[in-house]
Amino acid sequence: SHTTGTTSAIGMGIEGLHNGNGIQVLLDPLHLLLSFLLGAFTCGLLIDKNQVHFGGKSFYGIALVGNACLLIAAVAMGGDKGNISAASL
């Protein structure tokens, strides 16, 4: 799955939180996981009836263009942690 490493990082962040490493260790992977789930949910809303159609009534093309725009924006932002969340959407 795409999120196994992220969920492992959340578990390590919870352990780090108990060891006094601060909450940011937990929030970064949690934010990444929530961004991925939000993007998957949004694509699920755009694709009609579990079928992919190129053209017609489907918004599959719009989802692909939106995804490409988010990836380009993530590259353009540089090394900030917000890029990871934008790319995972």
C-alpha positions, 0 to 999 in steps of 0.5 A: 500500500502507499501508506504503510511507511507513513503509518509506521512513521505515525507509530514511531511518532507516537513513541517519540511523543511519549519519549519527549521528542515533541509533537511535530514528529507525529504531526508530519506523517499524520498530515501526509496520511490525511492528505493522501486520504483526502486526495483519494476521496476527491478522486473517488468523487470525480470518477463516475460509478467505478468506471474510467471514461476518457471524455463524456460525463466523467471528470477523470480528465479533470482529476488527472490535470488537477493531480498534475498541477499539484505535482508541479506546485510541489516541485515549484515550492522547493524543499518545504514540508508542505510539498509532500502534502501537496504531492500526496493529494 
